[in-house]
Amino acid sequence: MLNIVLFGPPGAGKGTQSEKLIEQYNLVHISTGDLFRHHLKNETELGVKAKGYMDKGELVPDEVTIGMLEEKVNQHPDAKGFIFDGFPRTAPQAEALDDFLSGKNTKITLMLALGAAEEELVKRLLLRGKDSGRADDSDESIIRNRIKVYNEQTAILADFYSKQGKYEVVNGVGGIDEIFNRLCIAINQLAT
Ligand code: AMP
């Protein structure tokens, strides 16, 4: 199986690139942000739990997030692999994912980190907020809080995967196809 964690701060382009990668490599895309937004829209119990955190740009508690992620993976028993987008975001989530995948005799193949400078991220998110209707993309202070939460709680996962020899940085600035090419080169190198 090819299991990729697409990593990077909000606005790095994880969603856009995931869409292209799943087509190229025939993978299943799991975005915890998309899953939460789906629950929010349908006003499920989980959506109600997540709303307060999402509105502030804070992380939803680990046990809620991990349970939701595992349920989604279990819905695809025949998958050739997964792109995890926006998950894991904390050390307990990364540990839970490793345990969960090893219980299925598989593991994370590679974490690909998309990088971009903070001002570029804020600019992209404000632009996205204009047509996405996402409340957390329309308010600069919430955007900056999401980047702060990323730096404080999520960025450490680079170490977690580096220690396993599975971490690679990809320049996230440039055209969509240019960045996609860089990601493909990193993935294709695994096979050689
Ligand atoms: P995203 O679309 O990935 O930017 O996620 C939007 C929001 O959903 C985040 O600001 C969090 O409130 C929540 N969220 C998404 N993924 C996670 C996660 N792995 N852990 C905790 N909260 C998450």
Boltz pocket constraint, residues with backbone or C-beta under 6 A from the ligand:
constraints:
  - pocket:
      binder: B
      contacts: [[A, 10], [A, 32], [A, 33], [A, 34], [A, 36], [A, 50], [A, 53], [A, 54], [A, 55], [A, 57], [A, 58], [A, 59], [A, 60], [A, 61], [A, 65], [A, 85], [A, 86], [A, 87], [A, 88], [A, 89], [A, 93], [A, 136], [A, 146]]
      max_distance: 6.0
